[in-house]
Amino acid sequence: MSMLDTVATKIIREQELVIGPLAWSEAAKVAGMRVDPARRGVTISNGDPKATVDRLVGQYERLFGRASQEVCKEAAASLITSLAKTEVPVSLLA
């Protein structure tokens, strides 16, 4: 599992605390991501992983607004510290 797979999974799990199982359904709509709610994880399957995470954050933001984006940033904060700034998806930058 790549670091951005881990970041995406953490984001979905935090969103799940707020909106319930709908978090997994919405994540499944994101292109480039394979979602496995039974195993509570995701795999970024193709394309640019940073863009895929940005699409995931955007999916939640479109539905639930700016507060949802902040939940995503907070969920990923501890994980992205180990990444170079160029590896961090734009949607998660402070």
PDB file of N, CA, C and O in Angstrom:
ATOM      1  N   MET A   1       0.855  -1.176   0.000  1.00  0.00           N
ATOM      2  CA  MET A   1       0.000   0.000   0.000  1.00  0.00           C
ATOM      3  C   MET A   1       0.900   1.239   0.000  1.00  0.00           C
ATOM      4  O   MET A   1       1.788   1.377   0.841  1.00  0.00           O
ATOM      5  N   SER A   2       0.656   2.125  -0.949  1.00  0.00           N
ATOM      6  CA  SER A   2       1.449   3.352  -1.022  1.00  0.00           C
ATOM      7  C   SER A   2       1.003   4.340   0.055  1.00  0.00           C
ATOM      8  O   SER A   2      -0.050   4.171   0.670  1.00  0.00           O
ATOM      9  N   MET A   3       1.809   5.360   0.269  1.00  0.00           N
ATOM     10  CA  MET A   3       1.461   6.376   1.265  1.00  0.00           C
ATOM     11  C   MET A   3       0.164   7.082   0.876  1.00  0.00           C
ATOM     12  O   MET A   3      -0.654   7.381   1.746  1.00  0.00           O
ATOM     13  N   LEU A   4      -0.039   7.355  -0.414  1.00  0.00           N
ATOM     14  CA  LEU A   4      -1.271   8.038  -0.807  1.00  0.00           C
ATOM     15  C   LEU A   4      -2.485   7.107  -0.707  1.00  0.00           C
ATOM     16  O   LEU A   4      -3.602   7.588  -0.511  1.00  0.00           O
ATOM     17  N   ASP A   5      -2.295   5.790  -0.837  1.00  0.00           N
ATOM     18  CA  ASP A   5      -3.380   4.844  -0.546  1.00  0.00           C
ATOM     19  C   ASP A   5      -3.771   4.972   0.927  1.00  0.00           C
ATOM     20  O   ASP A   5      -4.952   4.999   1.274  1.00  0.00           O
ATOM     21  N   THR A   6      -2.760   5.048   1.775  1.00  0.00           N
ATOM     22  CA  THR A   6      -2.989   5.191   3.215  1.00  0.00           C
ATOM     23  C   THR A   6      -3.692   6.511   3.528  1.00  0.00           C
ATOM     24  O   THR A   6      -4.609   6.554   4.349  1.00  0.00           O
ATOM     25  N   VAL A   7      -3.260   7.582   2.872  1.00  0.00           N
ATOM     26  CA  VAL A   7      -3.883   8.892   3.069  1.00  0.00           C
ATOM     27  C   VAL A   7      -5.356   8.839   2.653  1.00  0.00           C
ATOM     28  O   VAL A   7      -6.227   9.305   3.387  1.00  0.00           O
ATOM     29  N   ALA A   8      -5.629   8.275   1.487  1.00  0.00           N
ATOM     30  CA  ALA A   8      -7.014   8.180   0.996  1.00  0.00           C
ATOM     31  C   ALA A   8      -7.873   7.349   1.948  1.00  0.00           C
ATOM     32  O   ALA A   8      -9.009   7.716   2.249  1.00  0.00           O
ATOM     33  N   THR A   9      -7.329   6.238   2.414  1.00  0.00           N
ATOM     34  CA  THR A   9      -8.070   5.389   3.353  1.00  0.00           C
ATOM     35  C   THR A   9      -8.384   6.145   4.636  1.00  0.00           C
ATOM     36  O   THR A   9      -9.502   6.072   5.145  1.00  0.00           O
ATOM     37  N   LYS A  10      -7.404   6.866   5.157  1.00  0.00           N
ATOM     38  CA  LYS A  10      -7.606   7.649   6.394  1.00  0.00           C
ATOM     39  C   LYS A  10      -8.678   8.715   6.185  1.00  0.00           C
ATOM     40  O   LYS A  10      -9.513   8.938   7.060  1.00  0.00           O
ATOM     41  N   ILE A  11      -8.654   9.370   5.031  1.00  0.00           N
ATOM     42  CA  ILE A  11      -9.664  10.388   4.729  1.00  0.00           C
ATOM     43  C   ILE A  11     -11.056   9.761   4.725  1.00  0.00           C
ATOM     44  O   ILE A  11     -11.983  10.307   5.324  1.00  0.00           O
ATOM     45  N   ILE A  12     -11.207   8.637   4.066  1.00  0.00           N
ATOM     46  CA  ILE A  12     -12.517   7.986   3.990  1.00  0.00           C
ATOM     47  C   ILE A  12     -12.991   7.565   5.378  1.00  0.00           C
ATOM     48  O   ILE A  12     -14.159   7.749   5.720  1.00  0.00           O
ATOM     49  N   ARG A  13     -12.097   7.009   6.167  1.00  0.00           N
ATOM     50  CA  ARG A  13     -12.477   6.580   7.520  1.00  0.00           C
ATOM     51  C   ARG A  13     -12.907   7.760   8.395  1.00  0.00           C
ATOM     52  O   ARG A  13     -13.843   7.640   9.186  1.00  0.00           O
ATOM     53  N   GLU A  14     -12.227   8.892   8.254  1.00  0.00           N
ATOM     54  CA  GLU A  14     -12.627  10.077   9.020  1.00  0.00           C
ATOM     55  C   GLU A  14     -13.968  10.613   8.521  1.00  0.00           C
ATOM     56  O   GLU A  14     -14.805  11.033   9.319  1.00  0.00           O
ATOM     57  N   GLN A  15     -14.171  10.599   7.209  1.00  0.00           N
ATOM     58  CA  GLN A  15     -15.461  11.030   6.671  1.00  0.00           C
ATOM     59  C   GLN A  15     -16.570  10.091   7.144  1.00  0.00           C
ATOM     60  O   GLN A  15     -17.697  10.521   7.387  1.00  0.00           O
ATOM     61  N   GLU A  16     -16.243   8.816   7.269  1.00  0.00           N
ATOM     62  CA  GLU A  16     -17.217   7.832   7.741  1.00  0.00           C
ATOM     63  C   GLU A  16     -17.698   8.161   9.155  1.00  0.00           C
ATOM     64  O   GLU A  16     -18.858   7.915   9.487  1.00  0.00           O
ATOM     65  N   LEU A  17     -16.825   8.711   9.981  1.00  0.00           N
ATOM     66  CA  LEU A  17     -17.223   9.104  11.330  1.00  0.00           C
ATOM     67  C   LEU A  17     -18.266  10.219  11.305  1.00  0.00           C
ATOM     68  O   LEU A  17     -19.084  10.343  12.217  1.00  0.00           O
ATOM     69  N   VAL A  18     -18.223  11.030  10.242  1.00  0.00           N
ATOM     70  CA  VAL A  18     -19.139  12.163  10.117  1.00  0.00           C
ATOM     71  C   VAL A  18     -20.422  11.777   9.385  1.00  0.00           C
ATOM     72  O   VAL A  18     -21.519  12.126   9.823  1.00  0.00           O
ATOM     73  N   ILE A  19     -20.285  11.051   8.262  1.00  0.00           N
ATOM     74  CA  ILE A  19     -21.460  10.797   7.403  1.00  0.00           C
ATOM     75  C   ILE A  19     -21.850   9.331   7.302  1.00  0.00           C
ATOM     76  O   ILE A  19     -22.802   8.994   6.599  1.00  0.00           O
ATOM     77  N   GLY A  20     -21.132   8.456   7.992  1.00  0.00           N
ATOM     78  CA  GLY A  20     -21.474   7.045   7.991  1.00  0.00           C
ATOM     79  C   GLY A  20     -21.025   6.329   6.725  1.00  0.00           C
ATOM     80  O   GLY A  20     -20.096   6.775   6.051  1.00  0.00           O
ATOM     81  N   PRO A  21     -21.681   5.221   6.404  1.00  0.00           N
ATOM     82  CA  PRO A  21     -21.279   4.388   5.267  1.00  0.00           C
ATOM     83  C   PRO A  21     -21.324   5.112   3.919  1.00  0.00           C
ATOM     84  O   PRO A  21     -20.717   4.653   2.952  1.00  0.00           O
ATOM     85  N   LEU A  22     -22.025   6.220   3.849  1.00  0.00           N
ATOM     86  CA  LEU A  22     -22.065   7.013   2.625  1.00  0.00           C
ATOM     87  C   LEU A  22     -20.657   7.434   2.197  1.00  0.00           C
ATOM     88  O   LEU A  22     -20.409   7.652   1.011  1.00  0.00           O
ATOM     89  N   ALA A  23     -19.749   7.548   3.144  1.00  0.00           N
ATOM     90  CA  ALA A  23     -18.367   7.925   2.827  1.00  0.00           C
ATOM     91  C   ALA A  23     -17.743   6.929   1.848  1.00  0.00           C
ATOM     92  O   ALA A  23     -17.028   7.332   0.931  1.00  0.00           O
ATOM     93  N   TRP A  24     -18.003   5.645   2.033  1.00  0.00           N
ATOM     94  CA  TRP A  24     -17.454   4.614   1.146  1.00  0.00           C
ATOM     95  C   TRP A  24     -18.138   4.650  -0.214  1.00  0.00           C
ATOM     96  O   TRP A  24     -17.485   4.467  -1.242  1.00  0.00           O
ATOM     97  N   SER A  25     -19.434   4.883  -0.228  1.00  0.00           N
ATOM     98  CA  SER A  25     -20.169   4.971  -1.499  1.00  0.00           C
ATOM     99  C   SER A  25     -19.664   6.137  -2.338  1.00  0.00           C
ATOM    100  O   SER A  25     -19.489   6.006  -3.549  1.00  0.00           O
ATOM    101  N   GLU A  26     -19.432   7.260  -1.701  1.00  0.00           N
ATOM    102  CA  GLU A  26     -18.936   8.432  -2.421  1.00  0.00           C
ATOM    103  C   GLU A  26     -17.507   8.207  -2.912  1.00  0.00           C
ATOM    104  O   GLU A  26     -17.161   8.632  -4.014  1.00  0.00           O
ATOM    105  N   ALA A  27     -16.690   7.559  -2.124  1.00  0.00           N
ATOM    106  CA  ALA A  27     -15.317   7.273  -2.539  1.00  0.00           C
ATOM    107  C   ALA A  27     -15.287   6.347  -3.751  1.00  0.00           C
ATOM    108  O   ALA A  27     -14.409   6.460  -4.607  1.00  0.00           O
ATOM    109  N   ALA A  28     -16.243   5.438  -3.815  1.00  0.00           N
ATOM    110  CA  ALA A  28     -16.308   4.496  -4.937  1.00  0.00           C
ATOM    111  C   ALA A  28     -16.583   5.210  -6.265  1.00  0.00           C
ATOM    112  O   ALA A  28     -16.325   4.643  -7.327  1.00  0.00           O
ATOM    113  N   LYS A  29     -17.093   6.423  -6.224  1.00  0.00           N
ATOM    114  CA  LYS A  29     -17.382   7.190  -7.433  1.00  0.00           C
ATOM    115  C   LYS A  29     -16.151   7.893  -7.996  1.00  0.00           C
ATOM    116  O   LYS A  29     -16.204   8.443  -9.096  1.00  0.00           O
ATOM    117  N   VAL A  30     -15.056   7.880  -7.263  1.00  0.00           N
ATOM    118  CA  VAL A  30     -13.849   8.604  -7.666  1.00  0.00           C
ATOM    119  C   VAL A  30     -13.057   7.774  -8.672  1.00  0.00           C
ATOM    120  O   VAL A  30     -12.680   6.636  -8.393  1.00  0.00           O
ATOM    121  N   ALA A  31     -12.812   8.357  -9.842  1.00  0.00           N
ATOM    122  CA  ALA A  31     -12.041   7.683 -10.886  1.00  0.00           C
ATOM    123  C   ALA A  31     -10.614   7.439 -10.417  1.00  0.00           C
ATOM    124  O   ALA A  31      -9.992   8.300  -9.794  1.00  0.00           O
ATOM    125  N   GLY A  32     -10.105   6.244 -10.727  1.00  0.00           N
ATOM    126  CA  GLY A  32      -8.726   5.914 -10.393  1.00  0.00           C
ATOM    127  C   GLY A  32      -8.540   5.279  -9.031  1.00  0.00           C
ATOM    128  O   GLY A  32      -7.411   5.067  -8.588  1.00  0.00           O
ATOM    129  N   MET A  33      -9.643   4.976  -8.364  1.00  0.00           N
ATOM    130  CA  MET A  33      -9.558   4.438  -7.013  1.00  0.00           C
ATOM    131  C   MET A  33     -10.423   3.188  -6.907  1.00  0.00           C
ATOM    132  O   MET A  33     -11.595   3.193  -7.286  1.00  0.00           O
ATOM    133  N   ARG A  34      -9.828   2.119  -6.387  1.00  0.00           N
ATOM    134  CA  ARG A  34     -10.597   0.906  -6.092  1.00  0.00           C
ATOM    135  C   ARG A  34     -10.894   0.908  -4.605  1.00  0.00           C
ATOM    136  O   ARG A  34      -9.988   0.981  -3.776  1.00  0.00           O
ATOM    137  N   VAL A  35     -12.162   0.827  -4.282  1.00  0.00           N
ATOM    138  CA  VAL A  35     -12.604   0.903  -2.892  1.00  0.00           C
ATOM    139  C   VAL A  35     -13.048  -0.479  -2.429  1.00  0.00           C
ATOM    140  O   VAL A  35     -13.800  -1.168  -3.119  1.00  0.00           O
ATOM    141  N   ASP A  36     -12.575  -0.870  -1.260  1.00  0.00           N
ATOM    142  CA  ASP A  36     -12.970  -2.144  -0.670  1.00  0.00           C
ATOM    143  C   ASP A  36     -13.513  -1.881   0.735  1.00  0.00           C
ATOM    144  O   ASP A  36     -12.777  -1.957   1.718  1.00  0.00           O
ATOM    145  N   PRO A  37     -14.829  -1.566   0.820  1.00  0.00           N
ATOM    146  CA  PRO A  37     -15.391  -1.240   2.140  1.00  0.00           C
ATOM    147  C   PRO A  37     -15.328  -2.411   3.119  1.00  0.00           C
ATOM    148  O   PRO A  37     -15.246  -2.195   4.328  1.00  0.00           O
ATOM    149  N   ALA A  38     -15.365  -3.631   2.623  1.00  0.00           N
ATOM    150  CA  ALA A  38     -15.308  -4.789   3.518  1.00  0.00           C
ATOM    151  C   ALA A  38     -13.958  -4.846   4.242  1.00  0.00           C
ATOM    152  O   ALA A  38     -13.897  -5.221   5.413  1.00  0.00           O
ATOM    153  N   ARG A  39     -12.886  -4.479   3.550  1.00  0.00           N
ATOM    154  CA  ARG A  39     -11.554  -4.474   4.153  1.00  0.00           C
ATOM    155  C   ARG A  39     -11.179  -3.103   4.683  1.00  0.00           C
ATOM    156  O   ARG A  39     -10.111  -2.913   5.265  1.00  0.00           O
ATOM    157  N   ARG A  40     -12.098  -2.126   4.467  1.00  0.00           N
ATOM    158  CA  ARG A  40     -11.917  -0.750   4.935  1.00  0.00           C
ATOM    159  C   ARG A  40     -10.629  -0.136   4.403  1.00  0.00           C
ATOM    160  O   ARG A  40      -9.831   0.439   5.145  1.00  0.00           O
ATOM    161  N   GLY A  41     -10.452  -0.279   3.071  1.00  0.00           N
ATOM    162  CA  GLY A  41      -9.268   0.286   2.454  1.00  0.00           C
ATOM    163  C   GLY A  41      -9.482   0.627   0.995  1.00  0.00           C
ATOM    164  O   GLY A  41     -10.503   0.275   0.404  1.00  0.00           O
ATOM    165  N   VAL A  42      -8.510   1.314   0.422  1.00  0.00           N
ATOM    166  CA  VAL A  42      -8.557   1.687  -0.994  1.00  0.00           C
ATOM    167  C   VAL A  42      -7.192   1.463  -1.628  1.00  0.00           C
ATOM    168  O   VAL A  42      -6.164   1.397  -0.955  1.00  0.00           O
ATOM    169  N   THR A  43      -7.226   1.348  -2.941  1.00  0.00           N
ATOM    170  CA  THR A  43      -6.018   1.291  -3.737  1.00  0.00           C
ATOM    171  C   THR A  43      -6.173   2.276  -4.873  1.00  0.00           C
ATOM    172  O   THR A  43      -7.163   2.238  -5.604  1.00  0.00           O
ATOM    173  N   ILE A  44      -5.216   3.145  -5.025  1.00  0.00           N
ATOM    174  CA  ILE A  44      -5.230   4.061  -6.160  1.00  0.00           C
ATOM    175  C   ILE A  44      -4.675   3.258  -7.322  1.00  0.00           C
ATOM    176  O   ILE A  44      -3.504   2.879  -7.336  1.00  0.00           O
ATOM    177  N   SER A  45      -5.544   3.005  -8.301  1.00  0.00           N
ATOM    178  CA  SER A  45      -5.246   1.996  -9.304  1.00  0.00           C
ATOM    179  C   SER A  45      -4.619   2.500 -10.590  1.00  0.00           C
ATOM    180  O   SER A  45      -3.916   1.742 -11.259  1.00  0.00           O
ATOM    181  N   ASN A  46      -4.847   3.745 -10.955  1.00  0.00           N
ATOM    182  CA  ASN A  46      -4.236   4.235 -12.189  1.00  0.00           C
ATOM    183  C   ASN A  46      -4.213   5.752 -12.206  1.00  0.00           C
ATOM    184  O   ASN A  46      -4.889   6.415 -11.420  1.00  0.00           O
ATOM    185  N   GLY A  47      -3.423   6.276 -13.113  1.00  0.00           N
ATOM    186  CA  GLY A  47      -3.332   7.723 -13.211  1.00  0.00           C
ATOM    187  C   GLY A  47      -2.427   8.320 -12.150  1.00  0.00           C
ATOM    188  O   GLY A  47      -1.628   7.621 -11.526  1.00  0.00           O
ATOM    189  N   ASP A  48      -2.561   9.603 -11.958  1.00  0.00           N
ATOM    190  CA  ASP A  48      -1.765  10.354 -11.001  1.00  0.00           C
ATOM    191  C   ASP A  48      -2.372  10.201  -9.602  1.00  0.00           C
ATOM    192  O   ASP A  48      -3.489  10.663  -9.374  1.00  0.00           O
ATOM    193  N   PRO A  49      -1.675   9.575  -8.675  1.00  0.00           N
ATOM    194  CA  PRO A  49      -2.222   9.364  -7.331  1.00  0.00           C
ATOM    195  C   PRO A  49      -2.607  10.664  -6.622  1.00  0.00           C
ATOM    196  O   PRO A  49      -3.608  10.711  -5.907  1.00  0.00           O
ATOM    197  N   LYS A  50      -1.803  11.726  -6.822  1.00  0.00           N
ATOM    198  CA  LYS A  50      -2.136  13.012  -6.196  1.00  0.00           C
ATOM    199  C   LYS A  50      -3.457  13.533  -6.730  1.00  0.00           C
ATOM    200  O   LYS A  50      -4.282  14.028  -5.962  1.00  0.00           O
ATOM    201  N   ALA A  51      -3.668  13.431  -8.024  1.00  0.00           N
ATOM    202  CA  ALA A  51      -4.925  13.887  -8.634  1.00  0.00           C
ATOM    203  C   ALA A  51      -6.104  13.052  -8.140  1.00  0.00           C
ATOM    204  O   ALA A  51      -7.208  13.569  -7.970  1.00  0.00           O
ATOM    205  N   THR A  52      -5.869  11.770  -7.913  1.00  0.00           N
ATOM    206  CA  THR A  52      -6.937  10.903  -7.407  1.00  0.00           C
ATOM    207  C   THR A  52      -7.349  11.331  -6.002  1.00  0.00           C
ATOM    208  O   THR A  52      -8.540  11.400  -5.699  1.00  0.00           O
ATOM    209  N   VAL A  53      -6.375  11.619  -5.145  1.00  0.00           N
ATOM    210  CA  VAL A  53      -6.696  12.096  -3.792  1.00  0.00           C
ATOM    211  C   VAL A  53      -7.419  13.444  -3.873  1.00  0.00           C
ATOM    212  O   VAL A  53      -8.364  13.686  -3.122  1.00  0.00           O
ATOM    213  N   ASP A  54      -6.984  14.311  -4.771  1.00  0.00           N
ATOM    214  CA  ASP A  54      -7.674  15.597  -4.965  1.00  0.00           C
ATOM    215  C   ASP A  54      -9.129  15.379  -5.382  1.00  0.00           C
ATOM    216  O   ASP A  54     -10.020  16.090  -4.917  1.00  0.00           O
ATOM    217  N   ARG A  55      -9.373  14.405  -6.253  1.00  0.00           N
ATOM    218  CA  ARG A  55     -10.751  14.110  -6.667  1.00  0.00           C
ATOM    219  C   ARG A  55     -11.573  13.578  -5.490  1.00  0.00           C
ATOM    220  O   ARG A  55     -12.755  13.898  -5.364  1.00  0.00           O
ATOM    221  N   LEU A  56     -10.954  12.774  -4.636  1.00  0.00           N
ATOM    222  CA  LEU A  56     -11.643  12.255  -3.451  1.00  0.00           C
ATOM    223  C   LEU A  56     -12.059  13.401  -2.531  1.00  0.00           C
ATOM    224  O   LEU A  56     -13.204  13.465  -2.085  1.00  0.00           O
ATOM    225  N   VAL A  57     -11.131  14.293  -2.256  1.00  0.00           N
ATOM    226  CA  VAL A  57     -11.438  15.453  -1.410  1.00  0.00           C
ATOM    227  C   VAL A  57     -12.535  16.290  -2.067  1.00  0.00           C
ATOM    228  O   VAL A  57     -13.461  16.741  -1.392  1.00  0.00           O
ATOM    229  N   GLY A  58     -12.436  16.495  -3.365  1.00  0.00           N
ATOM    230  CA  GLY A  58     -13.438  17.266  -4.102  1.00  0.00           C
ATOM    231  C   GLY A  58     -14.814  16.620  -4.066  1.00  0.00           C
ATOM    232  O   GLY A  58     -15.828  17.314  -3.997  1.00  0.00           O
ATOM    233  N   GLN A  59     -14.851  15.299  -4.112  1.00  0.00           N
ATOM    234  CA  GLN A  59     -16.132  14.577  -4.050  1.00  0.00           C
ATOM    235  C   GLN A  59     -16.853  14.889  -2.741  1.00  0.00           C
ATOM    236  O   GLN A  59     -18.052  15.168  -2.735  1.00  0.00           O
ATOM    237  N   TYR A  60     -16.123  14.839  -1.647  1.00  0.00           N
ATOM    238  CA  TYR A  60     -16.738  15.143  -0.354  1.00  0.00           C
ATOM    239  C   TYR A  60     -17.096  16.624  -0.252  1.00  0.00           C
ATOM    240  O   TYR A  60     -18.150  16.977   0.276  1.00  0.00           O
ATOM    241  N   GLU A  61     -16.228  17.476  -0.753  1.00  0.00           N
ATOM    242  CA  GLU A  61     -16.483  18.913  -0.664  1.00  0.00           C
ATOM    243  C   GLU A  61     -17.721  19.312  -1.470  1.00  0.00           C
ATOM    244  O   GLU A  61     -18.503  20.151  -1.023  1.00  0.00           O
ATOM    245  N   ARG A  62     -17.905  18.721  -2.647  1.00  0.00           N
ATOM    246  CA  ARG A  62     -19.096  19.027  -3.451  1.00  0.00           C
ATOM    247  C   ARG A  62     -20.383  18.678  -2.709  1.00  0.00           C
ATOM    248  O   ARG A  62     -21.384  19.385  -2.818  1.00  0.00           O
ATOM    249  N   LEU A  63     -20.347  17.597  -1.967  1.00  0.00           N
ATOM    250  CA  LEU A  63     -21.551  17.150  -1.264  1.00  0.00           C
ATOM    251  C   LEU A  63     -21.778  17.870   0.058  1.00  0.00           C
ATOM    252  O   LEU A  63     -22.913  18.196   0.404  1.00  0.00           O
ATOM    253  N   PHE A  64     -20.702  18.118   0.793  1.00  0.00           N
ATOM    254  CA  PHE A  64     -20.851  18.573   2.169  1.00  0.00           C
ATOM    255  C   PHE A  64     -20.157  19.889   2.485  1.00  0.00           C
ATOM    256  O   PHE A  64     -20.159  20.332   3.634  1.00  0.00           O
ATOM    257  N   GLY A  65     -19.560  20.519   1.472  1.00  0.00           N
ATOM    258  CA  GLY A  65     -18.994  21.847   1.655  1.00  0.00           C
ATOM    259  C   GLY A  65     -17.596  21.889   2.232  1.00  0.00           C
ATOM    260  O   GLY A  65     -16.920  20.872   2.387  1.00  0.00           O
ATOM    261  N   ARG A  66     -17.198  23.093   2.538  1.00  0.00           N
ATOM    262  CA  ARG A  66     -15.837  23.395   2.985  1.00  0.00           C
ATOM    263  C   ARG A  66     -15.453  22.633   4.258  1.00  0.00           C
ATOM    264  O   ARG A  66     -14.299  22.234   4.415  1.00  0.00           O
ATOM    265  N   ALA A  67     -16.395  22.434   5.147  1.00  0.00           N
ATOM    266  CA  ALA A  67     -16.094  21.712   6.393  1.00  0.00           C
ATOM    267  C   ALA A  67     -15.587  20.309   6.082  1.00  0.00           C
ATOM    268  O   ALA A  67     -14.724  19.785   6.786  1.00  0.00           O
ATOM    269  N   SER A  68     -16.117  19.712   5.042  1.00  0.00           N
ATOM    270  CA  SER A  68     -15.687  18.382   4.647  1.00  0.00           C
ATOM    271  C   SER A  68     -14.232  18.389   4.180  1.00  0.00           C
ATOM    272  O   SER A  68     -13.487  17.446   4.446  1.00  0.00           O
ATOM    273  N   GLN A  69     -13.832  19.447   3.487  1.00  0.00           N
ATOM    274  CA  GLN A  69     -12.440  19.565   3.058  1.00  0.00           C
ATOM    275  C   GLN A  69     -11.520  19.663   4.273  1.00  0.00           C
ATOM    276  O   GLN A  69     -10.427  19.096   4.275  1.00  0.00           O
ATOM    277  N   GLU A  70     -11.956  20.376   5.296  1.00  0.00           N
ATOM    278  CA  GLU A  70     -11.154  20.500   6.515  1.00  0.00           C
ATOM    279  C   GLU A  70     -11.011  19.153   7.219  1.00  0.00           C
ATOM    280  O   GLU A  70      -9.951  18.853   7.767  1.00  0.00           O
ATOM    281  N   VAL A  71     -12.069  18.337   7.212  1.00  0.00           N
ATOM    282  CA  VAL A  71     -11.986  16.994   7.793  1.00  0.00           C
ATOM    283  C   VAL A  71     -10.920  16.192   7.044  1.00  0.00           C
ATOM    284  O   VAL A  71     -10.139  15.469   7.662  1.00  0.00           O
ATOM    285  N   CYS A  72     -10.887  16.316   5.726  1.00  0.00           N
ATOM    286  CA  CYS A  72      -9.894  15.614   4.917  1.00  0.00           C
ATOM    287  C   CYS A  72      -8.484  16.072   5.272  1.00  0.00           C
ATOM    288  O   CYS A  72      -7.588  15.244   5.443  1.00  0.00           O
ATOM    289  N   LYS A  73      -8.281  17.371   5.381  1.00  0.00           N
ATOM    290  CA  LYS A  73      -6.960  17.908   5.720  1.00  0.00           C
ATOM    291  C   LYS A  73      -6.499  17.422   7.083  1.00  0.00           C
ATOM    292  O   LYS A  73      -5.345  17.024   7.249  1.00  0.00           O
ATOM    293  N   GLU A  74      -7.388  17.454   8.050  1.00  0.00           N
ATOM    294  CA  GLU A  74      -7.044  17.006   9.398  1.00  0.00           C
ATOM    295  C   GLU A  74      -6.728  15.517   9.419  1.00  0.00           C
ATOM    296  O   GLU A  74      -5.810  15.084  10.116  1.00  0.00           O
ATOM    297  N   ALA A  75      -7.483  14.734   8.658  1.00  0.00           N
ATOM    298  CA  ALA A  75      -7.258  13.291   8.616  1.00  0.00           C
ATOM    299  C   ALA A  75      -5.883  12.961   8.050  1.00  0.00           C
ATOM    300  O   ALA A  75      -5.226  12.023   8.502  1.00  0.00           O
ATOM    301  N   ALA A  76      -5.454  13.732   7.065  1.00  0.00           N
ATOM    302  CA  ALA A  76      -4.194  13.444   6.378  1.00  0.00           C
ATOM    303  C   ALA A  76      -2.982  14.124   7.007  1.00  0.00           C
ATOM    304  O   ALA A  76      -1.847  13.772   6.687  1.00  0.00           O
ATOM    305  N   ALA A  77      -3.198  15.069   7.877  1.00  0.00           N
ATOM    306  CA  ALA A  77      -2.114  15.915   8.394  1.00  0.00           C
ATOM    307  C   ALA A  77      -0.929  15.122   8.923  1.00  0.00           C
ATOM    308  O   ALA A  77       0.211  15.426   8.571  1.00  0.00           O
ATOM    309  N   SER A  78      -1.155  14.145   9.735  1.00  0.00           N
ATOM    310  CA  SER A  78      -0.038  13.412  10.338  1.00  0.00           C
ATOM    311  C   SER A  78       0.675  12.521   9.323  1.00  0.00           C
ATOM    312  O   SER A  78       1.850  12.195   9.494  1.00  0.00           O
ATOM    313  N   LEU A  79      -0.030  12.133   8.280  1.00  0.00           N
ATOM    314  CA  LEU A  79       0.562  11.246   7.281  1.00  0.00           C
ATOM    315  C   LEU A  79       1.388  11.995   6.245  1.00  0.00           C
ATOM    316  O   LEU A  79       2.410  11.487   5.785  1.00  0.00           O
ATOM    317  N   ILE A  80       0.964  13.176   5.879  1.00  0.00           N
ATOM    318  CA  ILE A  80       1.659  13.884   4.804  1.00  0.00           C
ATOM    319  C   ILE A  80       2.956  14.545   5.267  1.00  0.00           C
ATOM    320  O   ILE A  80       3.731  15.033   4.444  1.00  0.00           O
ATOM    321  N   THR A  81       3.192  14.561   6.558  1.00  0.00           N
ATOM    322  CA  THR A  81       4.445  15.148   7.046  1.00  0.00           C
ATOM    323  C   THR A  81       5.663  14.369   6.557  1.00  0.00           C
ATOM    324  O   THR A  81       6.763  14.918   6.487  1.00  0.00           O
ATOM    325  N   SER A  82       5.474  13.098   6.220  1.00  0.00           N
ATOM    326  CA  SER A  82       6.595  12.285   5.745  1.00  0.00           C
ATOM    327  C   SER A  82       6.806  12.413   4.234  1.00  0.00           C
ATOM    328  O   SER A  82       7.748  11.840   3.686  1.00  0.00           O
ATOM    329  N   LEU A  83       5.934  13.161   3.566  1.00  0.00           N
ATOM    330  CA  LEU A  83       6.044  13.339   2.117  1.00  0.00           C
ATOM    331  C   LEU A  83       6.740  14.651   1.784  1.00  0.00           C
ATOM    332  O   LEU A  83       6.644  15.627   2.527  1.00  0.00           O
ATOM    333  N   ALA A  84       7.440  14.657   0.658  1.00  0.00           N
ATOM    334  CA  ALA A  84       7.988  15.907   0.148  1.00  0.00           C
ATOM    335  C   ALA A  84       6.820  16.779  -0.298  1.00  0.00           C
ATOM    336  O   ALA A  84       5.778  16.259  -0.698  1.00  0.00           O
ATOM    337  N   LYS A  85       6.979  18.078  -0.234  1.00  0.00           N
ATOM    338  CA  LYS A  85       5.891  18.991  -0.598  1.00  0.00           C
ATOM    339  C   LYS A  85       5.375  18.719  -2.008  1.00  0.00           C
ATOM    340  O   LYS A  85       4.182  18.877  -2.270  1.00  0.00           O
ATOM    341  N   THR A  86       6.250  18.315  -2.906  1.00  0.00           N
ATOM    342  CA  THR A  86       5.852  18.020  -4.284  1.00  0.00           C
ATOM    343  C   THR A  86       5.014  16.746  -4.400  1.00  0.00           C
ATOM    344  O   THR A  86       4.364  16.527  -5.422  1.00  0.00           O
ATOM    345  N   GLU A  87       5.021  15.909  -3.370  1.00  0.00           N
ATOM    346  CA  GLU A  87       4.243  14.679  -3.373  1.00  0.00           C
ATOM    347  C   GLU A  87       2.869  14.831  -2.741  1.00  0.00           C
ATOM    348  O   GLU A  87       2.043  13.922  -2.828  1.00  0.00           O
ATOM    349  N   VAL A  88       2.613  15.976  -2.101  1.00  0.00           N
ATOM    350  CA  VAL A  88       1.359  16.191  -1.384  1.00  0.00           C
ATOM    351  C   VAL A  88       0.295  16.714  -2.350  1.00  0.00           C
ATOM    352  O   VAL A  88       0.542  17.676  -3.077  1.00  0.00           O
ATOM    353  N   PRO A  89      -0.888  16.088  -2.366  1.00  0.00           N
ATOM    354  CA  PRO A  89      -1.979  16.583  -3.206  1.00  0.00           C
ATOM    355  C   PRO A  89      -2.332  18.029  -2.841  1.00  0.00           C
ATOM    356  O   PRO A  89      -2.337  18.393  -1.665  1.00  0.00           O
ATOM    357  N   VAL A  90      -2.621  18.833  -3.834  1.00  0.00           N
ATOM    358  CA  VAL A  90      -2.904  20.250  -3.652  1.00  0.00           C
ATOM    359  C   VAL A  90      -4.044  20.467  -2.648  1.00  0.00           C
ATOM    360  O   VAL A  90      -3.990  21.397  -1.843  1.00  0.00           O
ATOM    361  N   SER A  91      -5.050  19.633  -2.695  1.00  0.00           N
ATOM    362  CA  SER A  91      -6.212  19.804  -1.822  1.00  0.00           C
ATOM    363  C   SER A  91      -5.883  19.639  -0.344  1.00  0.00           C
ATOM    364  O   SER A  91      -6.674  20.033   0.512  1.00  0.00           O
ATOM    365  N   LEU A  92      -4.718  19.057  -0.032  1.00  0.00           N
ATOM    366  CA  LEU A  92      -4.351  18.825   1.371  1.00  0.00           C
ATOM    367  C   LEU A  92      -3.317  19.813   1.892  1.00  0.00           C
ATOM    368  O   LEU A  92      -2.917  19.737   3.054  1.00  0.00           O
ATOM    369  N   LEU A  93      -2.884  20.736   1.045  1.00  0.00           N
ATOM    370  CA  LEU A  93      -1.935  21.743   1.491  1.00  0.00           C
ATOM    371  C   LEU A  93      -2.654  22.775   2.349  1.00  0.00           C
ATOM    372  O   LEU A  93      -3.812  23.108   2.097  1.00  0.00           O
ATOM    373  N   ALA A  94      -1.961  23.274   3.360  1.00  0.00           N
ATOM    374  CA  ALA A  94      -2.569  24.235   4.289  1.00  0.00           C
ATOM    375  C   ALA A  94      -2.871  25.560   3.671  1.00  0.00           C
ATOM    376  O   ALA A  94      -3.383  26.453   4.345  1.00  0.00           O
TER     377      ALA A  94
END
